[in-house]
Amino acid sequence: MSRVRQVPQVPLSHELGTASPLARKAYVSLTGSPRFSQAAMQRTLRAVGGPNAWLEVYGLMSMSKLRFFGPQLRAALADHDPYEDLAPTLDRVRRWHPLNRSLYWGARIHLPGLLLSLKGDRIAMHSSVETRYPFLDEEVFQFLARIHPRWKMKGFRDKHILRVLGERWLPRAIARRKKAMFRAPFDSFFNDNVPTFIDQLLSEESLRKTGYFDVQAVQSWRQRFRGYRAGSFQRTTTEMGLVGVVATQLWHHTFLDGSLADLPSQAITERPLLATA
């Protein structure tokens, strides 16, 4: 009988090393973000099977919930950890290289509802185009899942094997160019010439009506945002948090209330009972 090699279980605090906590502490200090408790961080690490870049990047972005959430929303969420709802096969995930864990969580969370649906199929089908994604071909996906992480990332440069392949047909300036985040220019919502509906959705009256967010925090960070340099960590993290506030307020206006802004609404209003004889 062949002997199965046992992978030693390393405590999460040891697996993290020293660079990650220091980098996170510097980031939090730089951006003025609030802090998650150590217990909450350890709980999330256990839920995702260990440290990974996905958690580092989007976990830092999620600090906006500590920055903007109001008391009612905090009470409603309590100590809920959404990663636990995904229920991964942790005994497998723990054995993976941190980069492979990052890719797994990116695909599990971002791929179905956001990249394929919101930024893919909806846009394509709006123009009657049915898309195909070659990198999601099953054989390609299985092959890439098995190659060593050094072919996926070299130093801090991602997509290494794709860049090596691209150099066969593309100029090096294109194959090796820096990756740029694909997202809408939301910061225009918070600078000069702000659309009227943004101010309406983020007004004190609207924020108090929904009760999701801290009114003073939203107003304070809107002012601070304008003073941050474009492209800076402070600006990006604050912007993403404010976008979350706007999106939630807009959702509430569209489907629940209809009184927060001068925008169309599908909110169902209560109708008075018909008088009976």
Summary of the structure (lengths in Angstrom):
residues: 277
radius of gyration: 22.7
end to end distance: 85.9
largest distance: 85.9
contacts: 650
relative contact order: 0.09
helix: 59%
strand: 2%
